[in-house]
Amino acid sequence: MSCHEIEALRLGLMNVLGVGDDSDREHARQELEGHLEGPIEGLVEADSLAEIERHLDAALVDLESDLAATEADDPAYDYTRGRLLELRNAERAVKRLRTQGESVVDGLGEAHDALHETFPVEE
């Protein structure tokens, strides 16, 4: 058992944010070897927050389906449930990241407008 969704999300965020080093990326890709399909592959290859959110939603649906198909007394049940909880936490973190990013963009727009109001330029 492995939490491929979280590792794939890490890789996608490294892409989008331009962070992480090559050794981190290589290690993560090795852990995902043989599992790069569907939402996992989408997360790994994402190059925008919108793509991450879309593939993360699909990964959550898949994981919820896996959990629903697992008997409560199965040894894998608690681990799968834990993965689902952590992925839900990650989903909220990505939403916060998007909200903060939008706030920065809005703030820069307001600063731009304020500069033009303060220092009008005739064209």
Backbone as a printed PyTorch tensor [residue, N CA C, xyz], in Angstrom:
tensor([[[  0.8480,  -1.1840,   0.0000],
         [  0.0000,   0.0000,   0.0000],
         [  0.8910,   1.2430,   0.0000]],

        [[  0.4320,   2.2150,  -0.7250],
         [  1.1820,   3.4650,  -0.7710],
         [  0.2280,   4.6180,  -1.0330]],

        [[  0.6520,   5.7680,  -0.6300],
         [ -0.1880,   6.9510,  -0.8360],
         [  0.2650,   7.6730,  -2.1000]],

        [[ -0.0150,   7.0430,  -3.2170],
         [  0.3850,   7.5770,  -4.5150],
         [ -0.2240,   8.9430,  -4.7870]],

        [[ -1.4310,   9.1610,  -4.3060],
         [ -2.1010,  10.4330,  -4.5580],
         [ -1.3160,  11.6060,  -3.9690]],

        [[ -0.8370,  11.4430,  -2.7450],
         [ -0.1030,  12.5170,  -2.0740],
         [  1.2230,  12.7750,  -2.7840]],

        [[  1.9270,  11.7190,  -3.1590],
         [  3.2160,  11.8810,  -3.8450],
         [  3.0140,  12.5240,  -5.2180]],

        [[  1.9570,  12.1360,  -5.9160],
         [  1.6590,  12.7240,  -7.2200],
         [  1.3000,  14.2010,  -7.0590]],

        [[  0.5510,  14.5190,  -6.0280],
         [  0.1950,  15.9080,  -5.7610],
         [  1.4500,  16.7310,  -5.4650]],

        [[  2.3690,  16.1690,  -4.6920],
         [  3.6350,  16.8670,  -4.4140],
         [  4.3680,  17.1990,  -5.7080]],

        [[  4.4490,  16.2210,  -6.6060],
         [  5.1360,  16.4510,  -7.8720],
         [  4.4370,  17.5350,  -8.6930]],

        [[  3.1190,  17.4750,  -8.7550],
         [  2.3750,  18.4900,  -9.4910],
         [  2.5950,  19.8810,  -8.9260]],

        [[  2.5860,  19.9890,  -7.6070],
         [  2.8100,  21.2930,  -6.9820],
         [  4.2420,  21.7760,  -7.2020]],

        [[  5.1990,  20.8470,  -7.2200],
         [  6.5700,  21.2320,  -7.5410],
         [  6.6230,  21.8440,  -8.9350]],

        [[  5.9000,  21.2420,  -9.8760],
         [  5.8470,  21.7810, -11.2430],
         [  5.2580,  23.1760, -11.2560]],

        [[  4.0850,  23.3120, -10.6490],
         [  3.3470,  24.5680, -10.7000],
         [  4.0870,  25.6850,  -9.9770]],

        [[  4.6600,  25.3690,  -8.8290],
         [  5.3180,  26.3920,  -8.0140],
         [  6.7860,  26.5810,  -8.3640]],

        [[  7.3370,  25.6700,  -9.1440],
         [  8.7460,  25.7710,  -9.5120],
         [  9.6800,  25.5520,  -8.3370]],

        [[  9.3070,  24.6460,  -7.4580],
         [ 10.1250,  24.3470,  -6.2760],
         [ 10.5660,  22.8910,  -6.3140]],

        [[ 11.4400,  22.5360,  -5.3990],
         [ 11.9210,  21.1610,  -5.3160],
         [ 13.1510,  20.9860,  -6.1890]],

        [[ 13.9170,  19.9850,  -5.8610],
         [ 15.1120,  19.7350,  -6.6670],
         [ 14.9650,  18.4180,  -7.4210]],

        [[ 15.9060,  18.1660,  -8.2910],
         [ 15.8320,  16.9810,  -9.1480],
         [ 15.8250,  15.6750,  -8.3630]],

        [[ 16.5450,  15.6260,  -7.2400],
         [ 16.5740,  14.3840,  -6.4590],
         [ 15.2140,  14.1080,  -5.8190]],

        [[ 14.5310,  15.1610,  -5.3580],
         [ 13.1710,  14.9980,  -4.8130],
         [ 12.2280,  14.4720,  -5.8920]],

        [[ 12.3320,  15.0660,  -7.0670],
         [ 11.4620,  14.6610,  -8.1770],
         [ 11.7250,  13.2110,  -8.5830]],

        [[ 12.9950,  12.8630,  -8.6790],
         [ 13.3500,  11.4990,  -9.0930],
         [ 12.8720,  10.4790,  -8.0610]],

        [[ 13.0570,  10.7920,  -6.7840],
         [ 12.6060,   9.8840,  -5.7250],
         [ 11.0910,   9.6820,  -5.8030]],

        [[ 10.3680,  10.7690,  -5.9850],
         [  8.9070,  10.6810,  -6.0690],
         [  8.4860,   9.8690,  -7.2900]],

        [[  9.1330,  10.1040,  -8.4200],
         [  8.7900,   9.3490,  -9.6400],
         [  9.0600,   7.8580,  -9.4630]],

        [[ 10.1250,   7.5230,  -8.7530],
         [ 10.4280,   6.1110,  -8.4890],
         [  9.3340,   5.4690,  -7.6500]],

        [[  8.8350,   6.2070,  -6.6590],
         [  7.7610,   5.6710,  -5.8230],
         [  6.4800,   5.4570,  -6.6150]],

        [[  6.2880,   6.2440,  -7.6590],
         [  5.0680,   6.1640,  -8.4570],
         [  5.2010,   5.2370,  -9.6630]],

        [[  6.3700,   4.6640,  -9.8360],
         [  6.6010,   3.7980, -10.9900],
         [  5.5460,   2.6900, -11.0480]],

        [[  4.9520,   2.5500, -12.2140],
         [  3.9070,   1.5560, -12.4100],
         [  2.5120,   2.0400, -12.0510]],

        [[  2.4140,   3.2640, -11.5490],
         [  1.1120,   3.8030, -11.1310],
         [  0.7650,   5.1050, -11.8510]],

        [[  1.5070,   5.4380, -12.8960],
         [  1.2850,   6.6990, -13.6040],
         [  0.2020,   6.5400, -14.6590]],

        [[ -1.0280,   6.5940, -14.1680],
         [ -2.1890,   6.5520, -15.0480],
         [ -3.3350,   7.2730, -14.3520]],

        [[ -4.3080,   7.6700, -15.1120],
         [ -5.4900,   8.3250, -14.5590],
         [ -5.1430,   9.5820, -13.7840]],

        [[ -5.8430,   9.8160, -12.6660],
         [ -5.6200,  11.0360, -11.8870],
         [ -4.1970,  11.1550, -11.3420]],

        [[ -3.5600,  10.0220, -11.0580],
         [ -2.1850,  10.0620, -10.5420],
         [ -1.2690,  10.6850, -11.5960]],

        [[ -1.3740,  10.2080, -12.8220],
         [ -0.5740,  10.7640, -13.9100],
         [ -0.9350,  12.2370, -14.1410]],

        [[ -2.2170,  12.5480, -14.0800],
         [ -2.6530,  13.9240, -14.2600],
         [ -2.0560,  14.8600, -13.2290]],

        [[ -2.0180,  14.4200, -11.9860],
         [ -1.4220,  15.2400, -10.9290],
         [  0.0650,  15.4520, -11.1790]],

        [[  0.7540,  14.3880, -11.5570],
         [  2.2000,  14.4700, -11.7960],
         [  2.5140,  15.4390, -12.9340]],

        [[  1.7000,  15.4250, -13.9650],
         [  1.9720,  16.2240, -15.1640],
         [  1.3300,  17.6090, -15.1260]],

        [[  0.5740,  17.9300, -14.0850],
         [ -0.1430,  19.2100, -14.0110],
         [  0.8150,  20.3870, -14.0890]],

        [[  0.3800,  21.4190, -14.8030],
         [  1.1870,  22.6320, -14.8680],
         [  0.3860,  23.8730, -14.4890]],

        [[ -0.7530,  23.6630, -13.8300],
         [ -1.5340,  24.7850, -13.3020],
         [ -2.3210,  24.3020, -12.0860]],

        [[ -2.7110,  25.2510, -11.2470],
         [ -3.5300,  24.8920, -10.0850],
         [ -4.8870,  24.3510, -10.5210]],

        [[ -5.4130,  24.8780, -11.6110],
         [ -6.7040,  24.3840, -12.1050],
         [ -6.6040,  22.9110, -12.4800]],

        [[ -5.5140,  22.5190, -13.1350],
         [ -5.3200,  21.1070, -13.4740],
         [ -5.1620,  20.2640, -12.2120]],

        [[ -4.4030,  20.7730, -11.2710],
         [ -4.2210,  20.0400, -10.0140],
         [ -5.5730,  19.8190,  -9.3440]],

        [[ -6.3760,  20.8500,  -9.2630],
         [ -7.6890,  20.7140,  -8.6180],
         [ -8.5590,  19.6940,  -9.3500]],

        [[ -8.5280,  19.7090, -10.6620],
         [ -9.3410,  18.7720, -11.4440],
         [ -8.8950,  17.3240, -11.2180]],

        [[ -7.5880,  17.0800, -11.2900],
         [ -7.0860,  15.7180, -11.1060],
         [ -7.1790,  15.2710,  -9.6460]],

        [[ -7.0460,  16.2050,  -8.7250],
         [ -7.1980,  15.8900,  -7.3090],
         [ -8.6270,  15.4580,  -7.0230]],

        [[ -9.5920,  16.1290,  -7.6200],
         [-10.9920,  15.7480,  -7.4540],
         [-11.2230,  14.3280,  -7.9750]],

        [[-10.6590,  14.0180,  -9.1320],
         [-10.8020,  12.6620,  -9.6960],
         [-10.1260,  11.6230,  -8.8040]],

        [[ -8.9650,  11.9680,  -8.2470],
         [ -8.2720,  11.0420,  -7.3470],
         [ -9.0990,  10.7950,  -6.0880]],

        [[ -9.7560,  11.8370,  -5.5900],
         [-10.6180,  11.6810,  -4.4170],
         [-11.7950,  10.7640,  -4.7180]],

        [[-12.3910,  10.9210,  -5.8820],
         [-13.5080,  10.0480,  -6.2700],
         [-13.0440,   8.5920,  -6.3190]],

        [[-11.8780,   8.3580,  -6.9290],
         [-11.3430,   6.9950,  -7.0050],
         [-11.0760,   6.4220,  -5.6200]],

        [[-10.4850,   7.2340,  -4.7530],
         [-10.1550,   6.7690,  -3.4080],
         [-11.4160,   6.5140,  -2.5840]],

        [[-12.4160,   7.3690,  -2.7400],
         [-13.6910,   7.1400,  -2.0500],
         [-14.3230,   5.8340,  -2.5180]],

        [[-14.2130,   5.5600,  -3.7930],
         [-14.7320,   4.3090,  -4.3500],
         [-13.9760,   3.1060,  -3.7770]],

        [[-12.6620,   3.2270,  -3.6930],
         [-11.8570,   2.1510,  -3.0990],
         [-12.2650,   1.9000,  -1.6550]],

        [[-12.4600,   2.9840,  -0.9090],
         [-12.8420,   2.8430,   0.4960],
         [-14.2170,   2.1910,   0.6180]],

        [[-15.1490,   2.6010,  -0.2300],
         [-16.4980,   2.0340,  -0.1780],
         [-16.4830,   0.5420,  -0.5020]],

        [[-15.5340,   0.1110,  -1.3120],
         [-15.4510,  -1.2940,  -1.6950],
         [-14.6510,  -2.1400,  -0.7000]],

        [[-14.0800,  -1.4940,   0.3120],
         [-13.2600,  -2.1990,   1.3000],
         [-14.0950,  -2.4800,   2.5500]],

        [[-14.0860,  -3.6960,   2.9870],
         [-14.8050,  -4.0730,   4.2140],
         [-14.1530,  -3.4110,   5.4240]],

        [[-14.9550,  -2.9950,   6.3770],
         [-14.4590,  -2.2960,   7.5700],
         [-13.4850,  -3.1400,   8.3880]],

        [[-13.5790,  -4.4630,   8.3050],
         [-12.6630,  -5.3090,   9.0650],
         [-11.4100,  -5.6960,   8.2690]],

        [[-11.3220,  -5.2170,   7.0360],
         [-10.1420,  -5.4600,   6.2040],
         [ -8.9760,  -4.6500,   6.7730]],

        [[ -7.7980,  -5.2470,   6.8980],
         [ -6.6400,  -4.5050,   7.4200],
         [ -6.3080,  -3.2470,   6.6070]],

        [[ -6.6970,  -3.2140,   5.3480],
         [ -6.4150,  -2.0560,   4.4950],
         [ -7.4060,  -0.9100,   4.7100]],

        [[ -8.5030,  -1.1820,   5.3990],
         [ -9.5600,  -0.1790,   5.5410],
         [ -9.0620,   1.0960,   6.2310]],

        [[ -8.4390,   0.9610,   7.3790],
         [ -8.0060,   2.1450,   8.1230],
         [ -6.9640,   2.9420,   7.3510]],

        [[ -6.0490,   2.2460,   6.6870],
         [ -5.0280,   2.9360,   5.9010],
         [ -5.6750,   3.6990,   4.7400]],

        [[ -6.6170,   3.0670,   4.0530],
         [ -7.3040,   3.7170,   2.9370],
         [ -8.0890,   4.9160,   3.4400]],

        [[ -8.7290,   4.7630,   4.5710],
         [ -9.4710,   5.8830,   5.1650],
         [ -8.5250,   7.0170,   5.5370]],

        [[ -7.3570,   6.6860,   6.0810],
         [ -6.3480,   7.6940,   6.4060],
         [ -5.8570,   8.4260,   5.1670]],

        [[ -5.6530,   7.6840,   4.0820],
         [ -5.2490,   8.3070,   2.8160],
         [ -6.3070,   9.2890,   2.3410]],

        [[ -7.5670,   8.8760,   2.4730],
         [ -8.6650,   9.7420,   2.0530],
         [ -8.6960,  11.0220,   2.8940]],

        [[ -8.5300,  10.8840,   4.1850],
         [ -8.5260,  12.0630,   5.0640],
         [ -7.3730,  13.0100,   4.7210]],

        [[ -6.1870,  12.4410,   4.4890],
         [ -5.0370,  13.2780,   4.1410],
         [ -5.2190,  13.9470,   2.7930]],

        [[ -5.8370,  13.2630,   1.8630],
         [ -6.0760,  13.8550,   0.5560],
         [ -7.1230,  14.9740,   0.6490]],

        [[ -8.1040,  14.8030,   1.5240],
         [ -9.0820,  15.8840,   1.7600],
         [ -8.3810,  17.1050,   2.3710]],

        [[ -7.4480,  16.8560,   3.3070],
         [ -6.6720,  17.9580,   3.8820],
         [ -5.8610,  18.6530,   2.7930]],

        [[ -5.2680,  17.8770,   1.9200],
         [ -4.4820,  18.4360,   0.8210],
         [ -5.3750,  19.2520,  -0.1120]],

        [[ -6.5870,  18.7820,  -0.3420],
         [ -7.5300,  19.5040,  -1.1930],
         [ -7.7990,  20.8980,  -0.6120]],

        [[ -7.9970,  20.9630,   0.6980],
         [ -8.2250,  22.2620,   1.3430],
         [ -6.9810,  23.1500,   1.2350]],

        [[ -5.7950,  22.5620,   1.3710],
         [ -4.5590,  23.3360,   1.2530],
         [ -4.4050,  23.9100,  -0.1560]],

        [[ -4.7390,  23.1300,  -1.1700],
         [ -4.6530,  23.6090,  -2.5540],
         [ -5.6550,  24.7400,  -2.7770]],

        [[ -6.8420,  24.6240,  -2.2080],
         [ -7.8360,  25.6980,  -2.3270],
         [ -7.3300,  26.9800,  -1.6620]],

        [[ -6.6810,  26.8380,  -0.5000],
         [ -6.1070,  28.0160,   0.1750],
         [ -5.0070,  28.6360,  -0.6920]],

        [[ -4.2050,  27.7950,  -1.3020],
         [ -3.1380,  28.2730,  -2.1740],
         [ -3.7170,  29.0600,  -3.3460]],

        [[ -4.7800,  28.5390,  -3.9490],
         [ -5.4260,  29.2480,  -5.0580],
         [ -5.9900,  30.5920,  -4.5760]],

        [[ -6.6580,  30.5900,  -3.4280],
         [ -7.2410,  31.8160,  -2.8880],
         [ -6.1650,  32.8510,  -2.6000]],

        [[ -5.0630,  32.4180,  -2.0030],
         [ -3.9720,  33.3410,  -1.7170],
         [ -3.3630,  33.8830,  -3.0030]],

        [[ -3.1990,  33.0250,  -3.9980],
         [ -2.6650,  33.4640,  -5.2850],
         [ -3.5690,  34.4870,  -5.9400]],

        [[ -4.8690,  34.2390,  -5.9100],
         [ -5.8220,  35.1970,  -6.4780],
         [ -5.7540,  36.5230,  -5.7400]],

        [[ -5.5620,  36.4770,  -4.4260],
         [ -5.4490,  37.6960,  -3.6240],
         [ -4.2150,  38.4950,  -4.0300]],

        [[ -3.1110,  37.8140,  -4.2740],
         [ -1.8910,  38.5030,  -4.7160],
         [ -2.1330,  39.1820,  -6.0590]],

        [[ -2.7570,  38.4580,  -6.9910],
         [ -3.0450,  39.0270,  -8.3100],
         [ -3.9590,  40.2410,  -8.1760]],

        [[ -5.0130,  40.1220,  -7.3670],
         [ -5.9220,  41.2540,  -7.1510],
         [ -5.1890,  42.4390,  -6.5370]],

        [[ -4.3310,  42.1710,  -5.5680],
         [ -3.5670,  43.2410,  -4.9160],
         [ -2.6420,  43.9510,  -5.8930]],

        [[ -2.0240,  43.2030,  -6.7910],
         [ -1.1660,  43.8310,  -7.7980],
         [ -1.9850,  44.6960,  -8.7510]],

        [[ -3.1850,  44.2470,  -9.0770],
         [ -4.0760,  45.0560,  -9.9230],
         [ -4.4440,  46.3570,  -9.2430]],

        [[ -4.7420,  46.2780,  -7.9480],
         [ -5.0840,  47.4860,  -7.2000],
         [ -3.8840,  48.4270,  -7.1100]],

        [[ -2.6940,  47.8850,  -6.9100],
         [ -1.4850,  48.7050,  -6.8520],
         [ -1.2520,  49.3920,  -8.1990]],

        [[ -1.4650,  48.6650,  -9.2670],
         [ -1.3100,  49.2210, -10.6130],
         [ -2.2840,  50.3830, -10.8270]],

        [[ -3.5400,  50.1450, -10.4720],
         [ -4.5550,  51.1980, -10.6090],
         [ -4.2140,  52.4140,  -9.7480]],

        [[ -3.7620,  52.1940,  -8.5270],
         [ -3.4130,  53.2920,  -7.6240],
         [ -2.2580,  54.1130,  -8.1870]],

        [[ -1.2900,  53.4620,  -8.7900],
         [ -0.1740,  54.1870,  -9.3960],
         [ -0.6600,  55.0690, -10.5460]],

        [[ -1.5570,  54.5280, -11.3730],
         [ -2.0840,  55.3150, -12.4850],
         [ -2.9330,  56.4820, -11.9940]],

        [[ -3.6690,  56.2960, -10.9130],
         [ -4.4700,  57.3890, -10.3550],
         [ -3.5770,  58.4650,  -9.7510]],

        [[ -2.5130,  58.0350,  -9.0720],
         [ -1.6070,  58.9690,  -8.4080],
         [ -0.7080,  59.6930,  -9.4040]],

        [[ -0.2860,  58.9980, -10.4240],
         [  0.6260,  59.5530, -11.4170],
         [  0.0340,  59.3470, -12.8100]],

        [[ -0.9830,  60.1670, -13.1550],
         [ -1.6180,  59.9890, -14.4560],
         [ -0.6340,  60.2240, -15.6050]],

        [[ -0.7900,  59.4360, -16.6050],
         [  0.0600,  59.5450, -17.7860],
         [ -0.8320,  59.8910, -18.9570]],

        [[ -0.4980,  60.9630, -19.6370],
         [ -1.2790,  61.3380, -20.8150],
         [ -0.6840,  60.6440, -22.0250]],

        [[ -1.5380,  60.0590, -22.8030],
         [ -1.0500,  59.3600, -23.9920],
         [ -1.4810,  60.0630, -25.2330]]])
